[in-house]
């Protein structure tokens, strides 16, 4: 699955961007081990090592050598709280930074709770926060329907919504389906954030304006989030055993391109010649 693509959010010239990409293929990251064993990752709740809430997993159910991803959800266990997040530290200026990753949702399974199966579909998300914990932008994936028979029952899909600092949640009509690889991107420029997502490529793009953000603030962390769904009356449902895989988490920052540097140098030479 380790296929990295140029996207519509990465329009800068080659050589003008620098990306730090997180993958989980290193041999020391054992499949099924807690994600918090990877340096830099922390969680809002601890769990037994053999029943993690976030962990290293094969990208697909077929596994494969050198093809691992991070995961969050109820495959092994459920949080004590109604929500759970696993975060990675980032230290980067807001404006000019782009963040992207691949993801896929695995639906819950049929079966009896007594046998360890939980059929509900949960809410998942991704958020970018400042170093002081203020959320700059977040994406939420909400199940369109619940069913007692996820396998072969009501189609597994989650609707995408997004929220930016100082704004209200914006719902989209775009579904994300089970076992489909999606590319998600967030690009920050001044007070604006451009959000893109789509199957394989970020073909759905939205731009929103952040308000109330300290211009000197920095991005402090990114997090993958998981919480209970609610019924029509707003009552929280039990967690399901669905989960999200994610990989190729890239934080891209702008750098002066060689062409730009050469241009600046040329201007300097012209200035000297004119002065002389």
Buried (B, 14 or more C-beta within 10 A) or exposed (E): BBEEEEBBBBEBEEEBBEBEBBBBBEEEBEEBBBBBBBEEBEBBBEBEEEEBBBBBBBBBEEEEEEBBBBBBBBBBBBBEEEBBBBBBEBEBBBBBBBBBBBBBBBBBBBBEEEEEBBBBBBBBBBBBBBBEEBBBBBBBBBBEEBBEEBEEBBEBBBBBBBBBBBBEEEEBEBBBBBEBBBBBBBBBBEBEBBBBBBBEBBEBBBEBEBEEBEEEBBBBBBBBBBBBBEEEEEEEBEBBBBBBBBBBBBBBBBBEBEEEEEEEEEEEEEEEEEEE
